[in-house]
Amino acid sequence: MNFVHMPHPRTTAIIDGKASGPVKVKDQLNRSTRAARINAWLAVKITQGVGSMWCAYVFAIIALVGLPAALAKGGEGPIAWIAQTFLQLVLLSIIIVGTNIQSAAADKRAQDTYADAEAVLHEALQIQAHLAAQDDALNSILAANKA
């Protein structure tokens, strides 16, 4: 009795070169219409700008310029200034910077995982070829023993 290998559809797609790699953040942008492409491009550019440490420094300076007014008589006070002005302005940019770094790391991990899966698939195919050669050799031995 011979074994009949039934490859998984994903395996076949990878072997045939029809499988795509891991999904990246940029692949998620809406490109369905011109307006959607413009909106996605603008959103990415604004996020890149606000999500930079340079923007965080500019926001810190802007917040510090408003500090004397917050500390003046009748001003919002130091606690409100820290919570409503400094933290919101500065931490916004810093959080986006951190998120961008984490996103890049996640994209790299996804790419590495995909490459590892392809390597495992290659090894499994090599094992299948080796087993098929062993089956042929065993069938030859069995045929010779029957004669």
C-alpha positions as CSV (number, residue, x, y, z in Angstrom):
1,M,0.0,0.0,0.0
2,N,1.4,3.3,-1.0
3,F,1.0,6.5,0.9
4,V,-0.7,9.3,-1.0
5,H,0.4,12.8,0.2
6,M,-2.4,15.3,0.2
7,P,-0.8,18.8,0.7
8,H,-2.6,21.5,2.6
9,P,-3.9,24.3,0.4
10,R,-1.7,26.8,2.1
11,T,1.3,24.6,1.4
12,T,0.4,24.4,-2.3
13,A,0.0,28.2,-2.4
14,I,3.4,28.7,-0.9
15,I,5.1,26.2,-3.2
16,D,3.4,27.8,-6.2
17,G,4.4,31.3,-5.1
18,K,0.8,32.4,-4.8
19,A,0.8,32.9,-1.0
20,S,1.4,36.4,0.3
21,G,3.7,37.2,3.2
22,P,2.5,38.4,6.6
23,V,0.2,41.4,6.7
24,K,2.0,44.7,7.5
25,V,0.4,47.8,9.0
26,K,0.8,49.6,5.6
27,D,-1.3,46.8,4.0
28,Q,-4.3,47.8,6.2
29,L,-4.6,51.3,4.6
30,N,-7.9,51.9,2.8
31,R,-7.1,52.3,-0.9
32,S,-10.7,51.8,-2.3
33,T,-11.1,55.4,-3.6
34,R,-9.0,58.4,-4.3
35,A,-10.5,60.2,-1.2
36,A,-9.7,57.1,1.0
37,R,-6.1,57.1,-0.3
38,I,-5.7,60.8,0.4
39,N,-7.2,60.4,3.9
40,A,-5.0,57.4,4.7
41,W,-1.9,59.2,3.4
42,L,-2.7,62.4,5.4
43,A,-3.4,60.3,8.5
44,V,-0.1,58.5,8.2
45,K,1.8,61.8,7.6
46,I,0.2,63.5,10.6
47,T,0.8,60.5,12.8
48,Q,4.4,60.4,11.7
49,G,4.8,64.1,12.5
50,V,3.0,64.0,15.9
51,G,4.6,60.7,16.7
52,S,8.1,62.0,16.8
53,M,10.3,63.0,19.7
54,W,10.8,66.4,18.0
55,C,7.1,67.0,18.2
56,A,7.2,66.0,21.9
57,Y,9.9,68.6,22.5
58,V,7.9,71.3,20.7
59,F,4.8,70.4,22.7
60,A,6.9,70.5,25.9
61,I,8.1,74.0,25.0
62,I,4.5,75.1,24.2
63,A,3.3,73.7,27.5
64,L,6.1,75.4,29.4
65,V,5.3,78.8,27.8
66,G,1.8,78.4,29.3
67,L,3.1,77.6,32.8
68,P,3.5,81.1,34.1
69,A,-0.2,81.8,33.3
70,A,-1.2,78.6,35.0
71,L,0.7,79.6,38.1
72,A,-0.5,83.2,38.2
73,K,-3.3,84.3,40.5
74,G,-6.6,83.1,39.0
75,G,-4.7,80.6,36.8
76,E,-5.5,76.9,36.6
77,G,-2.8,75.9,39.1
78,P,0.1,73.5,38.8
79,I,-1.8,70.3,39.1
80,A,-4.4,71.2,36.4
81,W,-1.6,72.5,34.2
82,I,0.4,69.2,34.5
83,A,-2.7,67.0,33.9
84,Q,-4.4,69.1,31.3
85,T,-1.6,70.7,29.4
86,F,1.8,69.1,29.9
87,L,0.8,65.4,30.1
88,Q,-1.7,65.6,27.3
89,L,0.5,67.4,24.9
90,V,3.8,65.7,25.6
91,L,2.7,62.2,26.3
92,L,0.6,62.1,23.2
93,S,3.7,62.3,21.0
94,I,5.8,60.0,23.2
95,I,3.0,57.3,23.2
96,I,2.8,57.5,19.4
97,V,6.6,57.1,19.2
98,G,6.4,54.0,21.4
99,T,3.5,52.6,19.4
100,N,5.4,53.1,16.2
101,I,8.4,51.3,17.6
102,Q,6.2,48.4,18.8
103,S,4.5,48.2,15.4
104,A,7.8,48.0,13.6
105,A,8.9,45.2,16.0
106,A,5.6,43.3,15.5
107,D,6.0,43.6,11.7
108,K,9.6,42.2,12.0
109,R,8.4,39.3,14.2
110,A,5.6,38.5,11.7
111,Q,8.1,38.5,8.9
112,D,10.5,36.2,10.9
113,T,7.6,33.9,11.8
114,Y,6.6,33.6,8.2
115,A,10.1,32.9,7.1
116,D,10.4,30.2,9.9
117,A,7.2,28.6,8.7
118,E,8.5,28.5,5.1
119,A,11.7,26.9,6.4
120,V,9.7,24.3,8.3
121,L,7.6,23.6,5.2
122,H,10.7,23.1,3.2
123,E,12.1,20.7,5.7
124,A,8.8,18.8,5.8
125,L,8.8,18.5,2.0
126,Q,12.4,17.2,2.2
127,I,11.3,14.6,4.8
128,Q,8.4,13.5,2.5
129,A,10.8,13.1,-0.4
130,H,13.1,11.1,1.8
131,L,10.3,8.9,2.9
132,A,9.1,8.4,-0.7
133,A,12.6,7.3,-1.6
134,Q,12.6,4.8,1.3
135,D,9.2,3.5,0.3
136,D,10.6,2.8,-3.2
137,A,13.7,1.1,-1.7
138,L,11.5,-1.0,0.6
139,N,9.1,-2.0,-2.2
140,S,12.2,-3.0,-4.3
141,I,13.4,-5.2,-1.5
142,L,10.0,-6.7,-0.9
143,A,9.6,-7.4,-4.7
144,A,13.1,-9.1,-4.7
145,N,12.2,-11.2,-1.7
146,K,9.0,-12.4,-3.4
147,A,10.8,-13.6,-6.5
